[in-house]
Amino acid sequence: MKTVLTLQQYPTPLSDNAHDTAAGRLKPCLKQYGIRWKRSFLSHDRLQMWCQFEAKDVEAVRQACRSADIPLAGAWQVEKYEAG
């Protein structure tokens, strides 16, 4: 499995209700494409969100998001680097 990061950008701050609604649409699509959600980071102003997934490739994540009507500003396969 590959590590994939996505970026979503919002014209107005993301409400908890809008987040929950989108997450509810995305959950079955992730399952359909064999993707595992790992974590998300929401900017303090709630205008951007980065999500980390484990997937066979970045295109699977893009397809799952399209199926759930989740617009992405970007999606990338990444490698993890940590302080040693």
Beta strands, then each sheet from edge to edge (+ up, - down):
strand 1: 2-9
strand 2: 36-42
strand 3: 48-55
strand 4: 74-78
sheet 1: 2+ 3- 1+ 4-
end
